């Protein structure tokens, strides 16, 4: 998670994960322009290779601070590839929702690049 969490131009230097149902996570992303941004939550459901459900709350003083959202990620095999579906709710406004869409999309792009790099290293 340290290698890919956060939008472009952010790093994730701090992560603590207790990856089990009922376990918690806490992490911090940072950038020169935005400074430190802490967030965390609780794992509600973990079904290996199928589904991940967890809460997400920002610990900062920004426009989404203190609002607990629920994130559901599903994984499905289609044509030899894994299709990931991502859903997060609720948001106070369309603008807050859209800002998260951009952030998660960027983080998942970083994750894909990291996974491709690892796959290449293991195939060499």
N, C-alpha and C positions, 0 to 999 in steps of 0.2 A: 504494500500500500504506500510506503514511503516513496517508492520509485515512480508512482503515477498519479496519486491523488492530487486533485486541484486543477483549476483551469491552467491554460498556457501562461507562462511567466510566473507561476507559483511553484513553490517547493513544499514538501511535506516532511519537515524535520522531526516531528514528534507524533508517535502513534503508540497507543496501548490498546490491545485487543484481547478480550476473553471470549473466543469464538465458540459459543455454545448457546443454546436457547436459554434466555434469561441473563446471559453474559453481557457485559457492557464494552463499549469502545469509546475512545476519546482520542482526538487528533488535532493537529494544528497545521494549517496551511499559511504560507506567508509570501509576500511579494514586496518589492521596494515601494511600489505605489500604494499598496493597501495595508501593509504591516501584517501583524499576526491576527489570525482568525481561528479561534478554537471552536470545535463542534464535537458532538458525541451522541450516543444513544444506546439502545438496548436491542439485542437480537431477539426477535419474536418467533421466527420460524427458520429452520435450516433443513432443507431436504437436498441431500447431495445430488449434484448434477441436474437439479430440477427447479429449486425455488429458494430464494433468500428474502426474508422480510425483517426490517429493522426500523426503529425510530431514528429520527435525525433532528437535532436541535442545535442552533448556533448559540455559542456562549458569549457572543460579543454584544455591542450596543448598536448594531446596524438595524436596518429596516425589517429584518426577519428574526431578530433576536428573541429568544425564548419561545418561539412558535414551534411546537412539536409536530413534525410531519411524519408520515409513514411511507417508507420506501419498500416497494415490492419489485424484485428482479426475478424473472423466470428465464429458464434456459431450455431450448428445444432443439433436437437434432433434425436438420432438414438437408437432405442431399449431401450428407457427409460433412456438414458444417454445423456449428452451434449458432443458433439465433437467440439473441438476448433481447428480452423485452423489459423496459424500465418504466416504473410508474411511481410518482411521488405526489402526496397530497396531505392536507389542504394548504392552500396559499391564501394570503390576505388580498392579493391582487394579481391581475394578469401580468403586470410588470415584474413582480417578485417571482412568479412562476417562470416567466421567460428568462430571467437572470439565472435561475437554477438550470434550466434546459441548456443554456450556453455553457455553464460551468461543468455540468456532468458530461456533456458531449465532448468537451475539450479533455476532461479527465479520461474518458473512455478511449479517445484517440491516443493519449499518452500510454494507456494500458495496452492497447493493440500494438503500438510500436515496441513497447517493452516485451510483450509476448513474442513478437516476431524476432526480436534480437535474441531472446533466450532460445527459441526454436532453432535459429541459425547456428548458434553456438553449440547446441547439442547434436546438430546434424553434421557438423564439421569434423 
